[in-house]
Amino acid sequence: MKFDVRRQIFDNVLVEMAKDAGAELLEGHRITDVAVTNDVAEVTCKTDGGSRSFQAKVVLATGGPFDPAARTLRAREGLSSNWRPEELAVAVAHEYDVGETFVDEAYGKDRATVLALGFGGVYGYAWAFAKRAHINVGLGGYIRELKKTNVNELNGRFVAFLNEQGLFPKDMKAVRPKGAPIPLRGPLKKTVTDRLMLVGDSAGFVSPVAGDGIYYAMDAAEMAAEMVAGAIEKDDVTKKGLMPYHNMWRKAWGKDLEVMVGLADRIDANMEDLFRYCMNDAGFRDLVISLYMGTEHATKLDGKIKMRFAKNKLMDKMGRGR
């Protein structure tokens, strides 16, 4: 039996592991600027008492889509200053403590996952991820879509839907969810410059289809740590010295993320057909589930999904022609 871990537990374990390895945790510090010179990278933070600056040989930007370090890299490498609104989505969620008995009865010992594509007519999806004794309930979609609706009201409607299906306790009310922006148009073309590297959401390492990025962030962080250690040992933290990191993540799953941009556009343009084909074609449904759950490389699914979609489209036309 396997359970998804709660983020607050997962994140705290990572913090404690970093501290055990020698990292210093600084709370109450908000990074406002990252400057790079030939000799050093300098990070400026705003604190309750004013401001502080830190110097380092290399800075890894892991602070999300609006990371100041990412902004510095973009400027140095001639990229756009930030993600455009049409490239961003928003995901909101809340974890409900419903008890292990309820989760066992409602979601089974194997912990079924609920995905509601296009819930409320919004391109995106709503979800319920069952854990040991909690349910992570949320929804996500492009900002261009969600700004047309009341997100809190939409979340309430989804909780009501789960309630009707016996997947949410009858005596529990919906809680206003919290969330954050997510870049969904694939990775940046450049993720390293002198003394600076991008990891996770700051680099666009997010599935354009499902909006998840933890796997890519964790894998990229391991690559970055390995590359930085080697670059420092060789005393070459220039863009050239850090470039092996960029090449490594591109080889591992960079093409997958790029392919998923096209698949996401196809889904966006054919949402109603997608629903119908998933309901009537078990093979097509399995492919779409694999894409959303990330159980197979998108590069391997791309052709299969397109061929199966085209086959269903042709059968549609033949059916209407009779």
C-alpha positions, 0 to 999 in steps of 0.5 A: 500500500502506497500513500502520497505524502503531504507537502508540509511533511515532504517540504520539512523533510527536505529542509531537515536533510539540507540542514543535516548536510550543512545548509543554514535555514534563514527565515524572514528573508525575502530575496529582492535582487541577484547581481552577478559579476566576474568575481561573485554572485550577490544576493540581496534580501529584505528582512524585518530589520532592514536588508542583508546581502550574501555572496556566493560562487554560484546561485541556484534559482529555485524560487518559482516563476517570479524568482529574482535570480531568474529575472537576472538570468533572463536579462543577461541572456536576452530573454523576455523579462518575465512569463507572459500572462498567457503562459501562466496558470494558477493552481489552488488547493486545500488538504482536508483532514478526513481521517484514514477510515473515510479515505479507506472507504471512499477511495479504497486501499489503493487510493483512487485518484479523481481528475475532472477535466474541464470542470465548470467549463474551464480549460484545466482540471479539478482533482482529489488526491487521496492520502493516508488520512487527508484529501488534497482537493483543488483545481487549476487552469490558465489565468486567462480562463480562471479570471472569467470565473469565481475560483472560490465558488468553482472550488465549492462546486467541485467539493459539492460534486465530490460530496454527491459521489460519496468522496467528501464527508457530508458534514465538512464544508469547503475551505477557501483554497490557496495557490500559486502561479505556474508556467505552462508553456515549456522550459526556457531556452536558456537556464544557465549564465555565469554563476547562475542556474535555474531549477524547477518552476523558475525554469519552466520545468512543469508539465504543460498538460497536468501542471505538476513539476515536483518530479522535474524539480527534484531531478533537476536539483540533483543534476544541478548539485552534481554540476555545481560541485564539479564546476566549483572543483574545476574553478569554472562557474562561467556559463560554459562551465555550468552548461552541462547542467542545461544539456543534462536536463534537456537530454533527460526530459526536455523534449517531453516538456516541449512535446506536451506543449503541443499536446496541451494545445490539442486538448485545449482545442478539442476538449469536448471530443476528448471527453467523448473519445475517453468515454467510448474508447478505453485504449484512448482513455488509458493513453490520456491517463498516462499522459496526465499521470506522467507514467510514460514519456510524452515523446512515446505517447505523442504519436499514439494519442494523435493516431487514436484521436484521428481514428476516433475523429474519422469514426465520428465523421463516418457515423454522422455520414450514415 
